[in-house]
Amino acid sequence: MIRNFKRTAAILGVVAVGSATLVACGDSDNGSTDTTADVAIEGLSGTTGQLVGEGASSQQNAMDYFGQKYQGAVSGATLAYTASGSGSGRTNFVGGQVSFAGSDSPLSDDQVAPAAERCEGNDAWHLPFVIGPVAIAYNLEGVEDLNLSIPTVAQIFKGEITSWNDEAIAAENEGVDLPDTDISVVYRSDESGTSDNFQKFLGAAAGDIWETEGQQFPSAVGEGANGSNGVATQVTAIDGGITYVESGFALQQGLGVANLDFGAGPVELNTESVGVALDNLEFASEGHDMVVDTDALFASNDEGAYPLILTTYEIVCSAGYDETTSAMVKDFLTVALEYQDEGLEELGYIPVTGAHAERLAAAVDAIQ
């Protein structure tokens, strides 16, 4: 039986999320036609047609939401976003098969030059539009609250801690009746920016315990599932299951979310704690190309901060599109900026505001 998720939903700012809302925003095949334009948005070109994007499944629900608002704001325009994974999205963007890529990781060094060629000699920009905290999500009968230190998390995903009543977990959860249940790790089987960032996080925050990195998660421990929704769904079927997944997918599946101790005490995953981490966001690039300095982010242990977050990029050409595609990309991103709101927060994402929203608006305006 899957634990109740009401407490975690509440701290994420979800006051009342009906099942119809989750289905409409989370399943692109459900025939949803909610394309109401809530506000008039200035600066849209009104260019019609289908805008094609591909990439990270971590932002699938956000793309569904933005796509509905885009269709409502620009009559005759639609978004076709395929959540095939960050790696596929970057590859097909570089190959010119899609207009933009959604990716939890930046272009690799050997993709930068081909991307510039695809953009007719212009730079590709990384625009971190979708901010999604990553949850350590679990399904454990009878356990409503769980604290885990980062070294313990690393040992669980390495297969060194295999039972939920292990002394390391028990020491971090005094007074909690932990069952003698096997831990079942579920990881992303596809090439994934989430796996890449999660492993970078463990490498930065867990010391010498974690050594691997990359788009593929090591398959020596546990079982794999495809996509963010896939791993979350798999854990719901396993008493004792655990995975790393964007919080919105954990929310939809009713999974427990661990409070993580980054070094200054256990921290709940909520809008406030993620906001503390975002306040200290640094970039490894300059100008309108905004690649987040994940080394600094993941190694931080500021009190009250939850730094295990994905900054999912929309990778676009700074210039070099044909006139129609350029107009559609700018219109869509303008709409996406307008709807960094409660509707997005209800899906488990953190709306961008303030200085970061202003940076993104300036970048969108500069696309040629």
C-alpha positions as CSV (number, residue, x, y, z in Angstrom):
1,M,0.0,0.0,0.0
2,I,1.4,3.4,-1.0
3,R,1.7,5.9,1.8
4,N,-0.4,9.1,1.8
5,F,1.3,12.1,0.2
6,K,-0.9,14.9,1.6
7,R,1.8,16.4,3.8
8,T,4.3,16.6,1.0
9,A,1.8,17.9,-1.4
10,A,0.9,20.7,1.0
11,I,4.5,21.8,1.5
12,L,5.0,22.0,-2.2
13,G,2.2,24.5,-2.4
14,V,-0.5,22.2,-3.6
15,V,-3.6,23.3,-1.8
16,A,-6.1,21.4,-3.9
17,V,-4.9,19.4,-6.9
18,G,-7.7,17.4,-8.4
19,S,-7.1,14.2,-10.3
20,A,-8.4,15.8,-13.5
21,T,-5.8,18.5,-13.3
22,L,-3.0,16.0,-12.9
23,V,-4.2,13.9,-15.7
24,A,-4.7,16.8,-18.0
25,C,-1.2,18.2,-17.4
26,G,0.6,14.9,-17.0
27,D,-0.6,12.8,-19.9
28,S,-0.2,14.2,-23.4
29,D,-2.4,11.5,-24.9
30,N,-5.5,12.1,-22.8
31,G,-7.2,14.3,-25.3
32,S,-7.1,17.4,-23.1
33,T,-8.4,20.5,-24.8
34,D,-7.8,23.0,-21.9
35,T,-6.2,25.8,-24.0
36,T,-7.8,28.8,-22.3
37,A,-5.7,32.0,-22.5
38,D,-5.9,33.4,-19.0
39,V,-4.2,36.7,-19.8
40,A,-3.3,38.8,-22.8
41,I,0.5,38.6,-23.4
42,E,2.3,41.5,-25.0
43,G,4.9,41.0,-27.6
44,L,3.7,37.8,-29.3
45,S,4.1,37.6,-33.0
46,G,1.0,35.3,-33.4
47,T,2.9,33.0,-35.8
48,T,0.9,29.8,-36.4
49,G,2.1,26.3,-36.9
50,Q,3.6,23.4,-34.9
51,L,6.7,24.0,-32.8
52,V,8.7,20.8,-32.3
53,G,10.8,20.1,-29.2
54,E,12.3,17.0,-27.7
55,G,14.2,15.9,-24.6
56,A,14.0,15.6,-20.8
57,S,11.1,13.7,-19.4
58,S,11.7,15.7,-16.1
59,Q,9.9,18.6,-17.7
60,Q,7.2,16.7,-19.5
61,N,4.4,18.0,-17.3
62,A,5.7,21.5,-17.5
63,M,5.8,21.3,-21.3
64,D,2.2,20.0,-21.4
65,Y,1.2,22.9,-19.2
66,F,3.1,25.5,-21.2
67,G,1.9,23.9,-24.5
68,Q,-1.7,24.3,-23.5
69,K,-1.2,28.0,-22.6
70,Y,0.7,28.6,-25.8
71,Q,-2.1,27.1,-27.9
72,G,-4.5,29.4,-26.0
73,A,-2.4,32.5,-26.4
74,V,-1.6,32.0,-30.1
75,S,-4.5,30.7,-32.1
76,G,-3.4,28.1,-34.6
77,A,0.0,27.4,-32.9
78,T,0.7,24.1,-31.1
79,L,3.7,22.5,-29.3
80,A,4.7,18.9,-30.0
81,Y,7.2,17.9,-27.3
82,T,8.5,14.4,-27.1
83,A,9.9,13.3,-23.7
84,S,12.5,10.9,-25.0
85,G,15.2,11.9,-22.6
86,S,17.9,14.6,-22.4
87,G,20.4,12.8,-24.6
88,S,18.0,12.2,-27.4
89,G,16.8,15.8,-27.3
90,R,20.3,17.2,-27.5
91,T,21.2,14.8,-30.4
92,N,18.2,15.7,-32.4
93,F,18.6,19.4,-31.7
94,V,22.2,19.3,-33.0
95,G,20.9,17.3,-36.0
96,G,18.3,19.9,-36.8
97,Q,15.4,17.6,-36.3
98,V,13.8,19.7,-33.6
99,S,13.6,23.4,-33.0
100,F,14.7,23.2,-29.3
101,A,15.9,20.6,-26.9
102,G,14.9,20.1,-23.3
103,S,17.9,18.9,-21.3
104,D,18.8,18.4,-17.7
105,S,22.5,18.7,-18.7
106,P,24.2,21.1,-21.1
107,L,25.6,20.2,-24.5
108,S,28.7,18.1,-24.2
109,D,32.0,19.6,-25.3
110,D,31.9,17.6,-28.6
111,Q,28.3,18.9,-29.3
112,V,29.1,22.6,-29.0
113,A,30.6,23.1,-32.4
114,P,28.0,20.9,-34.3
115,A,25.3,22.9,-32.5
116,A,26.7,26.2,-33.7
117,E,26.9,24.8,-37.2
118,R,23.2,23.7,-36.9
119,C,22.5,27.3,-35.8
120,E,24.1,28.7,-39.0
121,G,27.3,29.6,-37.3
122,N,25.6,31.1,-34.1
123,D,25.9,29.9,-30.5
124,A,23.3,27.7,-28.9
125,W,22.0,29.0,-25.6
126,H,21.1,27.1,-22.5
127,L,18.0,28.7,-20.9
128,P,17.1,27.2,-17.5
129,F,13.4,27.6,-17.7
130,V,12.1,24.6,-15.6
131,I,13.3,24.3,-12.0
132,G,12.5,20.9,-10.6
133,P,13.7,19.6,-7.2
134,V,14.8,16.0,-7.3
135,A,13.1,13.8,-4.6
136,I,14.5,10.7,-3.0
137,A,11.1,9.0,-3.3
138,Y,10.2,5.8,-1.5
139,N,7.4,3.4,-0.9
140,L,7.6,1.9,2.6
141,E,4.6,0.6,4.4
142,G,4.0,2.4,7.7
143,V,6.7,5.0,7.3
144,E,5.3,8.5,6.9
145,D,8.5,10.5,7.6
146,L,12.0,9.6,6.7
147,N,15.3,11.3,7.2
148,L,18.4,10.4,5.2
149,S,21.9,11.9,5.2
150,I,23.6,12.2,1.8
151,P,26.3,9.5,2.7
152,T,23.4,7.1,3.5
153,V,21.7,7.9,0.3
154,A,24.9,7.2,-1.6
155,Q,25.3,3.8,0.2
156,I,21.7,2.9,-0.6
157,F,22.1,3.5,-4.3
158,K,25.5,1.7,-4.3
159,G,23.8,-1.4,-2.8
160,E,25.9,-1.1,0.4
161,I,22.8,-0.6,2.6
162,T,20.2,-3.2,1.7
163,S,17.6,-3.2,4.5
164,W,15.3,-0.4,5.7
165,N,16.1,-1.1,9.4
166,D,19.9,-0.9,8.7
167,E,21.6,0.8,11.7
168,A,22.7,3.8,9.6
169,I,19.1,4.6,8.7
170,A,17.9,3.8,12.2
171,A,20.4,6.3,13.7
172,E,19.0,9.0,11.4
173,N,15.4,8.2,12.4
174,E,15.2,7.8,16.1
175,G,11.7,6.8,17.3
176,V,10.6,5.5,13.8
177,D,9.6,1.9,13.6
178,L,11.6,0.8,10.5
179,P,10.5,-2.5,9.1
180,D,12.9,-5.3,8.2
181,T,12.1,-4.8,4.5
182,D,14.6,-5.2,1.7
183,I,15.5,-1.9,-0.1
184,S,14.7,-2.1,-3.8
185,V,16.6,0.5,-5.8
186,V,14.9,1.7,-9.1
187,Y,17.1,3.8,-11.5
188,R,16.7,5.4,-14.9
189,S,17.5,2.8,-17.6
190,D,17.5,5.4,-20.4
191,E,20.2,8.1,-21.0
192,S,19.1,10.7,-18.6
193,G,20.2,14.2,-17.5
194,T,18.5,13.4,-14.2
195,S,20.9,10.4,-13.7
196,D,23.8,12.7,-14.7
197,N,22.9,15.4,-12.2
198,F,22.1,13.0,-9.4
199,Q,25.5,11.3,-9.8
200,K,27.2,14.7,-9.9
201,F,25.4,15.6,-6.8
202,L,26.4,12.4,-5.0
203,G,30.0,12.9,-6.1
204,A,30.0,16.5,-4.7
205,A,28.0,15.9,-1.6
206,A,28.8,12.4,-0.4
207,G,32.6,12.6,-0.5
208,D,34.5,9.5,-1.6
209,I,31.5,7.2,-1.3
210,W,30.3,7.9,-4.9
211,E,32.7,7.7,-7.9
212,T,30.6,7.2,-11.0
213,E,29.0,9.9,-13.2
214,G,27.4,10.2,-16.6
215,Q,24.0,10.0,-18.4
216,Q,23.7,6.2,-17.7
217,F,23.2,5.1,-14.1
218,P,25.2,2.1,-13.0
219,S,23.1,-1.1,-13.4
220,A,24.9,-3.2,-10.8
221,V,22.2,-2.5,-8.1
222,G,18.5,-2.6,-8.5
223,E,16.3,-2.5,-11.6
224,G,15.8,0.1,-14.3
225,A,12.8,1.8,-15.7
226,N,12.4,4.2,-18.6
227,G,11.7,7.9,-17.9
228,S,10.7,9.9,-14.9
229,N,7.2,8.6,-14.8
230,G,8.5,5.0,-15.3
231,V,10.7,5.0,-12.2
232,A,8.0,6.6,-10.1
233,T,5.4,4.1,-11.3
234,Q,7.8,1.2,-10.7
235,V,8.4,2.2,-7.1
236,T,4.6,2.3,-6.4
237,A,4.6,-1.4,-7.1
238,I,7.3,-2.3,-4.7
239,D,7.1,-2.2,-0.9
240,G,10.6,-1.0,0.0
241,G,11.2,0.7,-3.3
242,I,13.3,3.9,-3.6
243,T,14.3,6.1,-6.6
244,Y,15.6,9.5,-7.5
245,V,13.0,11.5,-9.5
246,E,11.6,15.0,-10.0
247,S,9.3,15.8,-7.2
248,G,6.2,16.3,-9.4
249,F,6.3,12.7,-10.5
250,A,6.7,11.5,-6.8
251,L,3.6,13.7,-6.1
252,Q,1.5,12.2,-8.8
253,Q,2.3,8.7,-7.7
254,G,1.7,9.4,-4.0
255,L,5.2,8.4,-2.9
256,G,7.0,9.4,0.2
257,V,9.8,12.0,0.0
258,A,12.7,11.8,2.3
259,N,14.0,14.8,4.3
260,L,17.6,15.1,3.3
261,D,20.5,16.1,5.6
262,F,23.0,18.0,3.4
263,G,25.2,18.7,6.4
264,A,23.2,21.2,8.4
265,G,20.3,18.9,9.6
266,P,17.4,17.3,7.7
267,V,15.6,19.6,5.2
268,E,12.1,19.1,3.9
269,L,11.7,19.4,0.2
270,N,9.4,22.5,-0.3
271,T,9.2,25.8,-2.1
272,E,11.0,27.7,0.7
273,S,14.0,25.3,1.0
274,V,14.5,25.1,-2.8
275,G,14.2,28.9,-2.9
276,V,17.1,29.2,-0.5
277,A,19.3,27.2,-2.9
278,L,18.1,29.2,-5.9
279,D,19.1,32.4,-4.2
280,N,22.7,31.3,-4.4
281,L,22.6,30.0,-8.0
282,E,25.9,30.6,-9.9
283,F,26.6,30.2,-13.7
284,A,29.6,28.6,-15.4
285,S,28.9,30.6,-18.6
286,E,28.3,34.2,-19.5
287,G,25.7,36.4,-21.1
288,H,22.5,34.8,-22.4
289,D,24.0,31.3,-22.3
290,M,23.2,30.3,-18.7
291,V,24.8,27.0,-17.8
292,V,24.4,26.5,-14.0
293,D,27.6,25.8,-12.0
294,T,26.4,22.5,-10.5
295,D,29.6,21.9,-8.7
296,A,29.0,24.9,-6.5
297,L,25.2,24.2,-6.2
298,F,25.6,20.5,-5.3
299,A,28.4,21.0,-2.8
300,S,26.5,23.7,-0.8
301,N,25.2,22.9,2.7
302,D,23.5,26.2,3.6
303,E,21.1,25.9,6.5
304,G,17.6,25.4,5.3
305,A,18.5,24.9,1.7
306,Y,17.6,22.0,-0.6
307,P,20.2,22.1,-3.4
308,L,19.3,18.8,-5.0
309,I,17.5,20.5,-7.9
310,L,17.5,20.1,-11.7
311,T,17.6,23.2,-13.8
312,T,16.2,21.9,-17.0
313,Y,17.4,23.9,-20.0
314,E,15.6,24.8,-23.2
315,I,18.5,24.7,-25.6
316,V,17.9,27.1,-28.5
317,C,19.7,28.8,-31.3
318,S,20.7,32.3,-30.5
319,A,20.2,33.1,-34.2
320,G,20.1,31.1,-37.4
321,Y,16.5,29.9,-37.4
322,D,14.2,30.7,-40.3
323,E,11.8,33.6,-39.7
324,T,8.8,31.4,-38.8
325,T,10.7,29.1,-36.4
326,S,12.4,32.0,-34.7
327,A,9.0,33.7,-34.1
328,M,7.5,30.5,-32.8
329,V,10.4,29.8,-30.4
330,K,10.2,33.3,-29.0
331,D,6.4,33.2,-28.7
332,F,6.4,29.8,-26.9
333,L,9.2,30.9,-24.4
334,T,7.4,34.2,-23.8
335,V,4.3,32.3,-22.9
336,A,6.3,29.9,-20.7
337,L,7.7,32.8,-18.8
338,E,4.2,34.3,-18.3
339,Y,3.0,31.1,-16.7
340,Q,5.7,30.6,-14.1
341,D,2.8,30.5,-11.6
342,E,0.7,28.4,-9.2
343,G,-0.4,26.1,-11.9
344,L,3.3,25.2,-12.6
345,E,3.9,24.9,-8.8
346,E,1.0,22.4,-8.5
347,L,2.9,20.1,-10.8
348,G,5.9,20.0,-8.5
349,Y,8.1,22.7,-10.2
350,I,9.5,25.9,-8.7
351,P,8.4,29.0,-10.7
352,V,11.2,31.3,-11.7
353,T,10.9,34.8,-10.4
354,G,12.9,38.0,-9.8
355,A,16.3,38.4,-11.3
356,H,16.4,35.0,-12.9
357,A,13.1,35.6,-14.7
358,E,14.4,38.9,-15.9
359,R,17.6,37.2,-17.3
360,L,15.4,34.7,-19.2
361,A,13.2,37.4,-20.6
362,A,16.2,39.3,-21.9
363,A,17.6,36.2,-23.5
364,V,14.3,35.3,-25.2
365,D,14.1,38.9,-26.6
366,A,17.6,38.6,-28.0
367,I,16.9,35.4,-30.0
368,Q,17.1,36.3,-33.7
